[in-house]
Amino acid sequence: MSAYAALITGGATRLGRHFAEALAEAGFDIALHVNRSRDEAEEVAAGIRAKGRECEIFSCDFMQEDVADLITAVSQRFPRLNVLVNSASAYAPAPLAETDMAMLESQFRVNLFTPLLLLKHFAAVVKEGRVVNIIDNKVAYHQYPYAAYLLSKKSLAEMTRMAALEFAPRIRVNGIAPGVVLPASQRTSDYIQWRIDGIPLKRQGDPDHLVQALHYLLDNPFVAGQILFVDGGESVNLEGRHSENYSP
């Protein structure tokens, strides 16, 4: 019997690549979604095939194409599709005062509408399965400089909980909210250190920490509707201002 298969969106780069390679190591065949990163996808696919697992690349532009067609193509190629990891993400910082309709549409389409519709169509073609949505530990805050992005991710967190109820017990839906793990390339070392100083565990995360979280959510059959923050405690560091830490 062939192996179970996993679809990883945005699977050619950054966290998506780590998830794809880790699930291949765990014995899954991999459906690797890609938009523009075709060269990187070919490299990832070659590495997965070299390890004895099947890997197919599926191109889909979430801003233009119907994601139902993606699920149909993946399920035809991999009839034992069992896992969906919604890792693809769009990121554009801007406060509310500078947010326009185009930004709202791009952020919400990639970060919320696409995961929702992929989950819907995934649920329609699999007998049972597991879905993990990759969110962001920023959902614990109200950081208005990232208004459209953060609102879309907050909505994704709520959709995760809602879907966990609707599709249980046949499909378990959970989420991972990463912290400082793979900072954007434009971030300076001083900025990253400043972020680390605000993390209770006083360290930067590693992609392996997120892979461990993914395995936990996939393997534990009694976990559903949870958002697992993997951020060194940063998101609970909300002491707030009070008389004992007031310094006039």
Secondary structure, 3 states (H helix, E strand, C coil): CCCCEEEECCCCCHHHHHHHHHHHHCCCEEEEEECCCHHHHHHHHHHHHHCCCCEEEEECCCCCCCHHHHHHHHHHHCCCEEEEEECCCCCCCECHHHCCHHHHHHHHHHHHHHHHHHHHHHHHHCCCEEEEEECCHHHHCCCCCEHHHHHHHHHHHHHHHHHHHHHCCCEEEEEEEECCCCCCCCCCHHHHHHHHHCCCCCCCCCHHHHHHHHHHHHHCCCCCCCEEEECCCHHHCCCCCCHHHCCC
